[in-house]
Amino acid sequence: MLVKKEIELKTWDQDTMELQITHCGLCGIDQHVLNEDWGRTSLSPCCVVGHEIAGIVTRVEKLCHAGVTTTFNTWPNGDTTYGGFAKKWRGGRRYIQKIPKGLSNEDAAPLFCAVSCVYTPMVRWGIKPRSVVGVLGMSGLGNFAVLFAKAM
Ligand SMILES: [Zn+2]
């Protein structure tokens, strides 16, 4: 069940980064987490889904750039990093990737799950021009797989 509520952000430390969220993709995983299709998570009963986050860095110790993150999780001290269906995100800065110039946050956000799930394995398995790539299922990720394979 979706509800609107205030959440407490992760405790600030030097390895933390804070974003003003501008966009967040919607993935099938988000739907499964919301429906608890895979059972209760460590974040139940309060979970903010959304792991394809694009935003503007608003607080950091060192760098400053637009960024994205791809996770929500629980920290050893009990803090929680929530997902992107929110106004702000605060979590580990190691999860932040710089969005290349010329790519809008709106266009970048839905790419992150696809890059992790589709593009990275193609690179890892050495897909090159003229490689034959099979795609099973033409879902959102399947469509990205075809686009990535064609562009490689
Ligand atoms: Zn996803």
Residues whose N, C-alpha, C, O or C-beta is under 5 A from the ligand:
A	BS01	ZN	C27 I29 C113
